[in-house]
Amino acid sequence: MLVVIPIPQYTVKIEVIDILGEGNCSMDQKIGDVYSYPEDRGKICPTSFCIMWPMILVMLSGGRFDGFEDDGTSTTVGCSDYRHQVVYKITRNAIPDS
């Protein structure tokens, strides 16, 4: 007998919460910018996206890392630009059953 276990589905929101250094991102991202994954993937800095991708996959699958905030629903990550590091908050939200 095949048992089907429902996999929770999530949405992922990515928000720019800080820009260190001079406060100017070379990719023109600004504090308060909000992106939805996967809909806005092309709007996010490609280098930042590569850094966030593993965390996005974990969040989409319902997993968590040590250090996740808000009971495992969010985390923060910074881009690799050491002069103008953009800090993102990545948040997972469950999609309600329809």
KASUL-V922057 format. One record per pair of residues at least 4 apart in sequence whose ideal C-beta (glycine too) atoms are under 7 Angstrom apart, sorted by the first residue. I is the first residue (numbers start at 1). J is the second residue. D is the distance in Angstrom with one decimal. If there is no record, write none. Layout:
((I/J/D) (I/J/D))
This chain:
((8/62/4.9) (8/94/6.1) (9/95/4.5) (10/59/6.3) (10/60/5.7) (10/62/6.7) (10/92/4.7) (10/93/6.3) (10/94/5.7) (10/95/6.4) (11/36/6.7) (11/93/5.0) (11/95/6.1) (12/37/4.2) (12/56/5.5) (12/59/5.4) (12/60/6.2) (12/90/6.4) (12/92/5.8) (13/34/6.3) (13/36/6.0) (13/91/4.7) (13/93/6.9) (14/35/4.4) (14/37/6.3) (14/44/6.6) (14/52/6.8) (14/88/5.4) (14/90/5.4) (15/34/4.8) (15/88/6.6) (15/89/4.9) (16/29/5.3) (16/30/6.4) (16/31/5.4) (16/32/6.5) (16/33/4.4) (16/86/5.9) (16/88/6.0) (17/31/6.7) (17/76/7.0) (17/87/5.4) (17/88/6.8) (17/89/4.8) (18/31/6.4) (18/87/4.0) (19/23/4.8) (19/24/6.9) (19/25/5.5) (19/31/6.0) (19/84/6.1) (19/86/5.3) (20/84/6.9) (20/85/4.4) (20/87/6.8) (21/83/5.1) (21/84/4.6) (21/85/6.5) (22/84/6.1) (24/84/5.8) (25/29/4.3) (25/84/5.6) (25/86/5.1) (26/81/6.7) (26/84/6.2) (27/45/4.1) (29/33/5.4) (29/45/6.2) (29/86/5.5) (35/40/3.9) (35/43/5.9) (35/44/5.4) (36/40/5.2) (37/41/6.2) (37/56/5.7) (40/44/6.5) (41/49/6.8) (44/48/6.0) (44/49/4.8) (45/49/6.6) (45/79/6.5) (46/50/6.6) (47/51/6.9) (47/79/6.2) (47/80/5.9) (48/52/6.1) (48/79/4.2) (48/86/6.2) (48/88/6.7) (49/53/6.2) (51/77/6.1) (51/79/6.2) (51/80/6.3) (52/56/5.5) (52/77/5.7) (52/88/6.5) (52/90/6.2) (53/57/6.5) (54/58/6.6) (55/59/6.3) (55/75/5.9) (55/77/6.2) (55/90/5.7) (56/60/6.2) (56/90/6.6) (57/61/6.3) (58/63/4.3) (58/64/6.7) (58/65/6.3) (59/90/6.4) (59/92/4.1) (64/68/4.7) (64/72/4.0) (65/75/6.7) (67/75/6.7) (68/72/4.6) (68/74/6.7) (68/75/4.9) (69/74/5.0) (69/75/6.1) (70/74/4.6) (73/91/6.1) (73/92/5.1) (74/89/5.9) (74/90/6.3) (74/91/4.3) (74/92/6.9) (75/90/5.5) (76/87/6.0) (76/88/6.7) (76/89/5.2) (77/88/5.5) (77/90/6.5) (78/85/4.7) (78/86/6.7) (78/87/4.9) (79/85/5.7) (79/86/4.5) (81/85/5.5) (81/86/7.0))
